Amino acid sequence: MIFNRKLWNKILLKSINTINLKNRLVRVIQIKKCKTDEEDHHLFDEYLKKLNKYSPKPDSSCVCKRKEWNTKKEYILAIIVPVYNVEKYIEECLASLLNQKTVYKYQIILVNDGTKDNSIVNIQHMIHNDKIVYIEQKNKGLSAARNTGLNNINAEYVSFVDSDDYVADNFVQKLLDSAIQNKADIVQGGFYNVSYKNKIIKTNIFKEGVTKNIYGVSGYAWGKVIKTTLFEQVKFPEGYWFEDSIMSNLIYPMTKRIVIIPEAIYFYRRNRKGISKKSARSNKSIDSTWILGEMLSSREKLNLVNDEKYINLFLQQLIISYRREVNISKTAKKLVFIYSHMLVREYFKNSQQFELQDLCKHKLLLALLNNDFKAYKKLCTIA
């Protein structure tokens, strides 16, 4: 019989969790003696410089103060579509948005992000439609294109559609019906994973209703309608990979009601050249850690509370980051850990008061607080 260590680790963790829940043990985090704040800041700056040599931290904030939007919105929904090198798919995407069967008035904001192919040529016959606002800019990336769209909306709700994806003909109707009936801040639908030949690979349907766990909502920006006011102080982080991090970390915590509809209405095309694939081979994957630091800084500026539920989300994102950064050097991994350790020390000062029910995350938090790199690596690997 072959010994499967990974399976054994999962069984062991599950057993320990079960025992822990039954006994309702109170865990108290023991924090090693800390250096002074002055020493901490000096060390933080030193490690920051070293990590920047592997992958520079983008100089961009997620917090903004937008110019006054029109108080009286002309449209119910604005759909923002950034366009960059999607000549094979943009026509299908735009056609699906123009051919919506809906009673609602909506606009499509098409942002040409300096595309280098024939994307715009292929839709010349469509972009003069009354529903479309067409904007051109130099190539700045997905976040900047979305931000340009946000700066030009005139609608109660906003939706993001990637230009190599497409939507069902009831996309607008279904999402807005639910948004208006439920007075929701966000409505999310299900989606299909499709190949580049439009073959459905997987159908993703979520449980219907008002969600009680905002951190359980899917973290992508597309496939939803979102109250425009939620972006009055928030923008997408320019220069970063993993820009959708603002959804779970900043946007969802500012909502009062998020609703899920149990229908797949969005067709998400799998991208073989996407960030997930690129990140496995590049030091730029360190953006996965940089973005966590930016999220914590932005949450503080927006007066969002780092409670026990958020710590769970943060630790889960840290585990995901570790896996994204699996191919960076050992030295870079150690620097990422030290940066993460200092983030926890800075932003989760009262975390010793919490009782994390997930034993693995509890131990991970303990490893970060106590600067235990060995335990951190082990826990991120088996989690």
SULBELWO-V404550 format. One record per pair of residues at least 12 apart in sequence whose ideal C-beta (glycine too) atoms are under 6 Angstrom apart, sorted by the first residue. I is the first residue (numbers start at 1). J is the second residue. Records with the same first field share a line. If there is no record, write none. Layout:
# SULBELWO-V404550
I = J  J
This chain:
# SULBELWO-V404550
9 = 382
13 = 360
16 = 359
17 = 359
20 = 359
26 = 355
27 = 355  362
29 = 352  366
31 = 369
32 = 370
44 = 342
47 = 335  338
50 = 335
51 = 335  339
54 = 283  332
55 = 283  284  286
57 = 290
58 = 239  240
60 = 237  238  239
62 = 234  237  246  298
63 = 298  301
64 = 235
66 = 232
70 = 154
73 = 154  155  156
74 = 154
75 = 105  106  107  154  155
76 = 104  105  156
77 = 106  155  157
78 = 107  109  153  155  158
79 = 97  108  159  161
80 = 109  146  149  160
81 = 110  161  163
82 = 111  113  142  145
83 = 112  115  119  163
84 = 113  115
85 = 115  116  117
86 = 119  163  164
87 = 117  118  119  122
89 = 164
90 = 119  123  163
91 = 122  123
92 = 166
93 = 163  166
94 = 123  126
96 = 166  167
99 = 169
100 = 172
101 = 169
102 = 172  173
104 = 172  176
106 = 172
107 = 131
108 = 131  132
109 = 133  149  152
110 = 132  134
111 = 135  145  148  149
112 = 136
113 = 139  145
114 = 138  139
143 = 236  237  238  243
144 = 238
146 = 236
147 = 235  236
150 = 231
157 = 225
158 = 226  228
159 = 225
160 = 221  222
161 = 222
162 = 222
164 = 269
165 = 267  268  269
166 = 267
167 = 266
168 = 265
171 = 265
174 = 265
175 = 187  225
178 = 259  261
179 = 225
182 = 259
184 = 257  259
185 = 227  255  256  257
186 = 224  226  255  258
187 = 225  259
188 = 224  260
189 = 223  261  263  265
190 = 204  205  206  263  264
191 = 204  223  264  266  268
192 = 264  267
193 = 268  270
194 = 267  269
203 = 264
205 = 262
206 = 260
208 = 260  262
210 = 257  259
211 = 258  260
214 = 252
215 = 309  313
217 = 258
219 = 244  247  248
220 = 244
221 = 244  247
223 = 266
230 = 251  254
234 = 250
237 = 294
240 = 287  291
241 = 275  287
242 = 287  288  291
245 = 291  295
249 = 295
250 = 298
253 = 304
279 = 324
280 = 327
283 = 328
285 = 324  325
288 = 321  324
289 = 321  336
292 = 317
293 = 343
296 = 343  347
306 = 347  348
308 = 354
311 = 351
315 = 361  364
319 = 380  383
322 = 380
337 = 373  376
341 = 368  371
344 = 368
360 = 379  383
363 = 379
364 = 379
